[in-house]
Amino acid sequence: MPLADAQNELVIRYRTLMERLRTAEQRFDRPQGSVSLIAVSKTYPAADIRIIADEGQRDFGENQLQDAMGKIPALKDLGCTWHFIGPIQSNKCRDIAHHFDWIHSVDRLKIARRISELRPAGANPLNILLQVNLQNESTKSGACPNEITDLANSVEKLPNICLRGLMMIPSPEKDFERQRAVFAELRELKEVVNRDQKINMDCLSMGMTDDLEAAVAEGATHVRIGTAIFGPRKQRQSHPA
C-alpha cells in the first residue's frame, strides 16, 4: 500500500473510533469528553504515532518497554502522555518510573514501592492504577479482588506516586450485557475500596476495541484501544529488515 494511502487509512480509522467513543458517551449519558482514549501503539512505529498525534491524540499506551524506549525520546516534541499498560518486572521499574506518566498494571506492593523509590526527584507524581484479575484467570496478571483493599491502602501512602484507580483486562465476551456485568464489578469494587479506606480513586481503565461501549456504560474513564486505530498488531522482527 502506498505510504499516503496507509496514512489516510490510519486517520480514517482514528476518526471513526473517536466518533464511536463520543457516540457511546452520549448514549450512556456520560459528559462529552469524559472518557479518555489511550491509543495503544505497541508494535507500531513512531511515524504512525505522529500521524495520530496530528489529529489531536496525546495519550498513548505501551506494554513492551523496549519498544517504548525507542519511541518516547523520538516523540518528545509532541508532548505526549505515556501510559504503561503491560506486566511489570522489577528490573524494568527504573525506566518505567523515569519515562511514563501513568502505570495501569501495578498488582504488587513490591512493584509500587520500587516505582515510588525510583521516580526522579522533582518529577510529578506518577499516576498509578491497580490491575485486578477479576475473573481469576491464570494467564493474566493482576491482584485478586480480595487483595485490592489492603493493596490500595498501602499504595496510597507511598510518596512520588498518586493512586488513581483500578484496571482490568476481561476475558473475551461477545454478549453486551455480560460485558457490562464484568465492568460493573470493577466499578463497584472501586466504590467499596474508596468508601472503606477513605480513598478517592477516580479512574477506571477498562474497555478495548470489542467492548468499548460496555465499558463506557459502566463508568470507564480510560479505554485502551489498539486494533481499531492501528489495525492488526504487527509482528516484531527478530532480525534487521
N, C-alpha and C positions, 0 to 999 in steps of 0.2 A: 504494500500500500504506500503510495507517495506520502512524503512527510506532511505536506499541507493537509491532505485528506485525513491522515491519522490525528493531527492536531484538532481538526474540525470535529471529528468524531468524539474526541475526548471532551471538548467543550459542550457538545450536544448532550452527551451522557451526564455531564455535571449539571447542566441547566435543567435537564429532565428530573434528575434526582432532587435538586433543590425545590422544584415545583411540587414534587411528590411529598417532600417533607413539609412544606408550608401548607399544602392541602390537608395533610394529616393533623397539623396543629389546629387548623380551622375546624376540621371535622370533630375533633375531640375537645373543643373549647379550651385549647391552650393558647396563651398570648402569642401573637406572631413574633417569631424570632426567639422564642423562649427555649427552643431545643437546638443545641449547638451540634453542628456536623463536624465530626472528626473524619477527614479523608484519609483512609488507611492506605498509605503509599508504599507499603512493604513490597520489595522486589522491583519496584518501578523507579526509573532514573530521576535525577534532579530536574532534567528538562521537562518531564511530564508534570512535576510539581509546579514548576514555573508557569506552565500553561493554566493550571487550575488557580494558582495564586493571582494571575491576571484577571480572573473572574471575581476576585474578592475573597477567596478562601484563604484562611490563615491558620486553621487548626489541622495539624497532620499527625497521624499515628504511625508508629513503627514498632515492630515486635522483634526485629533482629538487630542487635546493637551494631554489629559490623557494618551492615548496610547503612544504618543511620549515621554512623560516624563519618561516612563519606559524603552524605547529603547535607547534614546540618551546617558545616562550615561553608560549603559551596553556595548555600542559600541564605546566608546570614543577612544579606542586604534586604531580604523580603520582610524581615520582622515576624517570622512565623512563630506560632506557639506549638511546641513539640510535646507529644503525648507518648509515653512508653506504655505499650499495652501487652507485652509478652511476659513469659515466665522470667523471674529474676534469680540469677545465681550470685553468690557472694562476690565472686571475682569481677562481676560486671557493675557492681554498685557505684564505684568511683565515677566511671564515665556517665552513668545514668544520672547521678547526683549533680554532675557538672554541666550536663548538656540538655537536660529536659526540664520542662516547666510543670508537667503533670506525670504522675505514675498511676496507672489504673489497676495494677496487678500485684499489689502488696498482699501477701497472705500469711506472713510470719512476723512476729515481733523482732526477731533477729535481723531480718532484712530492713525493717523500718528503722531500727536503731542504727544500722550501718549507713543507711541513706542520710539520716539525720547528722551523723558524725562527719560524713564526707561532703555535705553541702558546703560550697565555698563561703567563706566569710564575706558578708556584705551582699550576698545574693538574696533575692526574695525567697520567702519560704516556699518549699516545693509542695505543690498540691498533691495529696495522696488520696487514693481510693482503695478500699479493701476488696479484694476479689473473693467472692463467695461461691463455693461449689454447692449450689443449692440443691442439685439433684444427685449429689454423692456419686459422681462419675469418676471412676478410677483413672481415666485417661486425661483428666483435666486438673489443672491447678486450682487452688482456692481453699480458703478455710471453711470448715463445716459451719452451718448456721449456728449451732450451739456454742461455737467458739468466738463468734463475732463480738458479742457484748464485751467480754474480757479483753479481746484484742483491740477493739476500738477505745476502750477506757485507757489502755496502756499507751497506744499510739498517740492519742490525743494530747498526752502530757509531754511528748518529745519536742525538743527545740528544733528550729530550722525547717520544720515541715508543718503543713496545715492539713488536718484530716477533713476531707470534703464530702466523702460519701462511700457508696458501695458500687461494685461492678460485678457482672456475671456474664457467662457465655453459656446459654442454654443449649440443650440437645435439640437437634433439628425437629421441627414440628410444623406441619402444614396447616393445621386447623387454627383459625384465628382466635377462637375463644380459649383454646388450650394455651396458645402463645400468651394471651393476656393473663391467664391464671398464674403462670410461672412468674411473669414480670410483677404481678400484683404481690406475690410472696416476697420479692425483694423489696418492694416499696414498703410493705408492712413491716419487714424486718428493720429497715432504716428507721421507721417511725417508733418502733419499740425501743431500739437502742437509744435514740435521741431522748425519749421520754425517761427511760430508766436511768440513764447515765448523765442526764442533763448536758448532752452534747448537741451541737447544732449542725449536723451534717446536712448539706443542702443539695447534693448531687446524686444522680443515679445514672451510671453509664451502662446502658443496655439497649439492644436493638442493632441489627445488622441488615444486610440487603434484603433478606427474606422475611424479616419480622419487624421492620421499621414501624409500621402503623400500630401494631400491638404495643410496642414499647412506648410510643408517644401517648397512646391511650392511657397507659398506666403510670405516666409521670416521668419518663426519661428526660434528663437534662442534657445528655450527650448520647448521640448514636454514632456507631463506628462503622463506616461504610467504605468498602474497598471495591468489590466486584462491580457494583452498579455504576461506579465512576470510571475506574481504570480498566475494566474488563477482566477476563480470566487471569489469574495470577501467572506471571512469567516464571519460567524455570530458571533457577540460578545456574550459571555455567561454572563447571569445575575447572576450566582451563581458559586461557585467553582466547578471544574470538579471532 
